[in-house]
Amino acid sequence: MAAMFPTASRLRTGYDREQVEAFFERARSAYESEQSGAAEDAVDENAVASVSFDLVRGGYLTSSVDSALDRLQTAFIQRHRTAFIAEHGEEKWMEHIAERATTLYPRLLRPAGERFQAPERGRGYDREEVDALLERLTRYFDRDGHLTAEELRTATFTSARRSRAYHEGTVDAYLARAVEVLASVE
């Protein structure tokens, strides 16, 4: 059987092949049956955004799998959008997305440097870099700037000491919600 994705060398780590293949098989079944999100182990855009795989030597290249996950999440979001619009209309969809976007806005109103908590210890994402991206998100919501879900999804930040950093997990969760909002209107 051919590999689903390119693999890392035996000396490098990549995502566990069996876990990746099992997840993508579940995702394919869910997408084809249009029953995502119904069961506990069902797959939808949220499951795609939160899936994680063990790192093992010789596993699938993380960049290739991550790119496929990004496309899969977008496909689930677009399918959800189409179904919602068919049932409720485009105006209701835009109202729904506007409600979701407003949950993001309060954090954007906080002063730079105070938008997220610092990591409890160690390192985190550089505050200035995160704040710069959030300023772009603010301009996007205010219709004064351009930003895509892909730009948010692929954003990377320099590691910084606790005194100059934001907690990584909190930033990642926030950006995942923002990606979902942007992808829903693209």
N, C-alpha and C positions, 0 to 999 in steps of 0.2 A: 504494500500500500504506500502510495506517495505521501510525503509529509505535507501537512496543511500550510506550513510556513517555513521560511528558511531557518536553519538551526545554527546555534552557536557552536564553536569548536568544543571539543571535549575538555579543553582547559578553561573555558569561559562558562558563565552561567546564563541561563535563559529560563523562560517559563516552562514549567512541567508540561510535557507534551500531552500526557493523558488527561490532565485537568483542563487544558486548553481545548482539546478535541471534544471532551465531554460537554463543556460549556457551550461551544459553538454548535454542537449537535442539538442540545436543548434549545438554544436560541433559534436555530433554523426551524425546528419543529414548532416552536411557539409562534414564530413569524408566519410560517405557512398556514398554521391552523387559525391564526388571528385570535388566539386565546391567551395572549400574554397577560400576566398579572393576576390571573384567576386563582391559581394554586400557590401553595407556599413555595414550591421550587420553580414556579413559572418564571419566564424571562420577559422583561420589558425594559424600557429605557433606563429605569432606575437600577435594575439588576445589572445592566451592562456597565453603568457608571460606577458601580460599587464592587464589581467582581475583582478578585485578586487570585493570583496563582503563586505557588511555591517556586522559588528559584532553584534550579538544579543545573549541574554541569551538562552541557550539550543540549539544553532545552531549546525551545523556540526563541528566536531573536525577539527581545522585548519590544523593540521599535516596530517590527512588523505586526505583532499581535496588537499592540496599542493602536496602531493606525487602523487595523481592521475593527477594533472595538469602537473607535471613534465613528467610523462609517456605519457600523451596526446601530449605535445609539441614535445617530441622525435618522436612520431608516425607521426605527421604532417611533421616534418623535414625529416624523412626517406622517407615518401611518395613523398615529393617534390624532394628529391634527386633522387629517382627512376625514376620519370617522366622526370626530367631534363636529366638524363643520357640516357634514352631511346630516347629522341629527339636529344640531342647534343653530346652524348658520354661522357665517364668518364674523358677523358683528359680536356674537356671543363668545366666539373664540378669542377675539381681540380683547374683550372684557376679561375673559379668563386669564389671558397672558398678562394683561395690565395688573390684575390682582397679584399675580405671582411676582411681577416685577416690583411692585410696591413693597413686598416683604424684603427686598434687597436694599431698598433705598435708605432706610434709617442708618445703616452702617456707613453708607457713603457720605452721610451728613456729618459724621464724626470728624474731628480734626485729624489731619495727617499725623501719623505716629501713635494714634489712639484708636484705630479702627478694629484692632484685634488684640487679644492678650499676648503677652510674651510667653515663650515656652517656660515651663516650670523650671527647667534647667537645661544646660547645654546650648545648642544652636537652633536656629530656625530660619525662616525666610527673611531676607533683608527688607526692613520696613520701607525704606525709600523706594525700592523697586516695586513692592506690592502697592504702595500708595500711588505711584505713577500709573500703574495699570488701572487702579480704581478710579483715578481721575479721568482716564479715557472712558471707563464705563459710565461715569457720571455724565460726561459730555455726550455719549451715545444716547443715554436716556433723556437728556435735555435736547436732543436732536441737533447738537452742535458738533458731533464728531462721528467718525466711522470706526466700527469695531465689529469683528465677526466672531462667531462661536468658535471657529477654528483657532483664531488668535488667542482667545481665552484658554481654550483646551490645551494648547501647546506652550503656554507661557511657562517660563522657567525663571527661577530667582536664585541669586547668589546666597550662599549660606552666610549667616551672620551670628555673632555672639548674642546671647540672651538680651543684653541691654539695648541692642539695635535690631531686634528681630521680632517677628510675629510667629505664633504657634502654627506649624505647618499644617496639621490636620484641620484646624479651623479654617484656614485660608483655602485649603483644597476643597472642603465641603461647600464653602461660600461660592467659590468659582464654579463648582459643578452645578449649583443651582443657577448661576448666571448663564452658564453655557446652555442649559436647558431652555431658559427664557429666550436667549438669542436664537438658538436653533429652531425654536417654535415659530419664529416670525421670518426666518430667512427663506 
